[in-house]
Amino acid sequence: MLHYPPKILIAFGEAVDENNKFLYWLMNNGYPELAALANAIHASREALKWLMKNKYPHYGAMSQAIYDDENAYQWLKKHRFELLVRIVDASRGEEQAISWFNEHQLEIFVILAKKISACRQRKIDDMNDYHKMHF
C-alpha cells in the first residue's frame, strides 16, 4: 500500500467510512482493488471473490484478518505482507503497530486503521443486533 499516493489512501479511507462517492471514484479511476478492499472490509463476499480472482489475495486476506480470521492473518505473515499485518494489528488497537507507523512517519495508516476498526465494530454490532438478524 505504500506505493499509493496519499490522496488515494485518503479516498480509500473515505470508502471504508462508507462514502460511496469515493468508492465509485476509486472504482472508476484506476483503483478497483481499493474499492473492492473497502467493500470486502464491509463483509462483501462478492468483493472478496473479486480480490481473489483478480490477483489481490493479499487484500482479500487482509479483509478477513481484520475480522480475526487467524488463517488469513497467518497467510499474510507467511507471505511477508508486513505492512498489511501492521494495518490489521493497528485496526485491532495494538499499540506496538500504531507506534511503528508513527515512528516511521506513516500516520496515514494509523488513520486508516482507525477507520477500519470503526467499520469492523459497526459490522460486529450489526451481527449482534437481533433487530437486524434474518430469520
Secondary structure, DSSP 4 states (H G I P E B T S, - for coil): -TTS-HHHHHHHHHHHTT-HHHHHHHHHTT-HHHHHHHHHHTT-HHHHHHHHHTT-HHHHHHHHHTTT-HHHHHHHHHTT-HHHHHHHHHHTT-HHHHHHHHHTT-HHHHHHHHHHHHHHHHHHHHHH-GGG---
